[in-house]
């Protein structure tokens, strides 16, 4: 039975879901710290926050992947946030939020966490308490957040967590339009209204500040708005491109120390200012060319063959040929160049190079994405590449102990869905 | 019995030896084609030409590594060179030499070569016939050329061949001073007099033109003058540095197509002018910094610890620590950066990366040298690195099927020696 939702009213008999994508950096990592452009895109793997009415005047937070399952009476939460002088259940609070006020909750949250909590769970719980009390006030709710994104792999899992939570809470309190229910079993996801995305994004950024201290704002912007975002000298520009790119994402399973990697690049830039400056400039040019390619109406959108979609390269990929369009050839070259430059500035890793070599044997170029030193590797997949070929590459990568999955890059941002509870 | 040699007179009772070093490109390969700087240095592996009086009015050419052992009556040689209109047994001939005149000897030379001749032997024989007849005229001689340099590995073996031959022939006809014999078994090598090196170099360049068509002149200049040479936009600058660098040179054993590699880089530069331009600029900056480091009076000259020779880095290299001076740390970073950039422009190879990864596991940075796509890889060895550590690295590399040898880079150029025949 279809039912239109009223705006602005609490939806106590509703289950609200909000999902937010991860992000990948297509190009410009590290150099961006030195003032050049970076390009990030939404990664079609989602973190989903489910908000439903609570029971017994309590608030339940269930984060299965972080080993967190907490239940607080609302009175306890009121005490916590009063101690923190933070209770202000209005979105307008965003403007007055002060970064320094939340860390004092650390001890409380740590004490709440059980044995099964994963490292970093305290920050996730603190961010939840902030977003929940600020947006919903003290309503009894049960919140569960699950994710397809690996944590700490540079894929923006914390931003997706904050965006999904913010959108879910805002939709639950009636600030965001929800889709009409179609009565079918299948969920209907709708994009968050453009005007409201900005609100989601601002809340999510506050959550990110609790988790990261001084986030760049790229991750939550990409997760909120989706598609592709360019970032340069603190300026975030959304690119009006909806070309999804097909990628293979491989997790090296090697943990990394982002701060140390960034510091290492900085020290090298001090020792070799001219050469490193030229390398940053080269990375900048690559990022700009990636933007140009992504903004060019093209054959990259997949699907039916269009006018101008010329196959310019046919290469062997194992037993199967790889058909590449001119744009794919250009993007692949840029990927190879970017990876070489990242190796040159010292942020690659044996595991990353090993993945690049395996995919190169299939004529597919790869680059690290994010901080490097481990983390994830992106491989551009031509749209015409058969799934059999992709399977072969995956088998090879998995045989070396890497985990990989195909994903669409540059798709939608945050979306919401709902279900009336009987 | 010591004996001073007279200048300018044929030395019929003498055996003359001339040896010329190979070369390595320290930095700037490929980018140099696009107008930036390259730095090349003498490689302490030699090609030696031995000239002794001939027998039976004939000329013998023995190139054991190329499978060449030819003997011609002088009358036949006269016919050949008369057909080629080339007989002009004076060094002044260099100025009037025309590149186009020698290829017509190809058919004759090919017909002379036996079954055992290695590919490229025809060019070596043609270059010999040119240098021999131009410098010595028609004297009966027996010439043997042997080399420590692998052929076709980008180590300047053809230039060393031409330089050794030119110097040997010029010394044999009295144009170059020879050392006094000391009567001992051990050969006394002396550097060719500075003024005469230029003559050797010009002749060698003509030989290189026969072998390569349009050589850059870097290889013969480095082999003739030794030490380090900077090359930019056709301008060759000798660097007055005599700092030998300690290197491990590893042959990937993978053959490569230099022309195709250079063309590939050129095409990529056309497709991505801004990004590739910035990469070439980065390579240029690296080459300039290498020059600056090499010209700075420093601790890199090995031997005794000097004032200012501070060990700034102590890293593990297998079971042994690696002590690196500040200059060595800087040079190693430049090597890593340069290799990344070369990978980025698409001229690396799986075998090259494999070598880089093996040496990196010992905290030693490597880069391809020359055209890439196979060929040789340079690894900078800190002067304080123990020979035991070097052995460990070599064992690892050789276990993967690579051949490697330690060599001094940036040492002397062409040298001569002689022996009175009884």
Interface residues (C-beta under 8 A of the other chain):
Chain A: X268 X271 X272 X274 X275 X276 X277 X278 X279 X281 X282 X284 X285 X286 X288 X289 X330 X333 X334 X336 X337 X338 X339 X340 X341 X342 X343 X344 X345 X346 X348 X350 X353 X357 X360 X361
Chain B: X268 X271 X272 X274 X275 X276 X277 X278 X279 X281 X282 X284 X285 X286 X288 X289 X330 X333 X334 X336 X337 X338 X339 X340 X341 X342 X343 X344 X345 X346 X348 X350 X353 X357 X360 X361
